[in-house]
């Protein structure tokens, strides 16, 4: 290794064997950067440019081919002279600080999910409908969805179609074979369990799709009459952590083995997916849940995985159906839930549809649209969320 000390107190250490450069900041802080990362960073220091004219040769170099022949710090920048053609790249120190990729720096950019429930429905953040008109309040609603997986909006007008107007504040309303806005009521499409009066256990929607709905919006127009029909909500991240703690081997099965989901309603529908019930990010933290027991057909698995996978599915089912995992309360007319369908499981207690119509409307926004809205809104308001990482969801 070779090292120099800059006039402003930053020590630069070069590890040519492992092709890394280390910046040692005052007060015993240091950060390593791979050669190949520094070369790539020089091409797009502010993120990937949107101008096609400058998107030339942005693919990283072969790491093994890179050699640094010299390096200095001047005017708050790191300057590197590369061995090939005496190429020089400049890296502002401030930019390097903001994009450090060591484990602790990446952890600071990743907000920790807030697990629930607490004792009552107060564990779910609640906002008045009027907050949707204020950008700062809209950002706070978005951050609640990011951190809790859910937000509740009250006093929403009970006019049909309002759910889509609310959803458009967070992204483009998604359209699938059910349309953009779906009616959940007892006299509608009875092939779906949501349109009966039967008890529905906690589940995520449409696990049989390769890309399950992202952010879901449920708006209550007419609540159930005569009791029953209360919403059931479960934090899937909390359930997954409970499984990890009590049965780590079964947790590992659900993070490793793709499970078979299917919705078959011929002649129009036969949708299938093989996806993991619990997905983890690069650091092993839960970032997505996919769990719909009503769309689990007999599994299509190798012999050595069959019984263990069924055991893991049942163990997770037991957890998400445990009473202490549930937040349960009746939605009133004008209540609207916004939740991450790849984290929050929802269900409903049974009710008697003969005692009156229950009518909700539902739509969804893709999670990348939602994340884009949250980042750009944070940038407009100069909020730290513009630089923070958001959960990728049930992508496995």
Helices and strands as residue ranges (DSSP letters): E 2-5, E 11-15, E 20-25, E 29-34, H 35-43, G 52-54, G 63-65, E 68-74, E 77-82, G 84-86, E 88-92, H 93-98, H 103-108, G 121-123, E 126-128, G 129-133, H 135-148, E 150-154, H 162-167, E 182-185, G 193-195, E 200-203, E 215-222, E 231-235, H 236-246, H 248-256, E 259-265, E 269-275, E 278-280, E 286-289, G 293-295, H 303-320, G 323-325, E 326-329, E 336-340, E 344-348, G 353-355, E 359-365, H 367-380, G 384-387
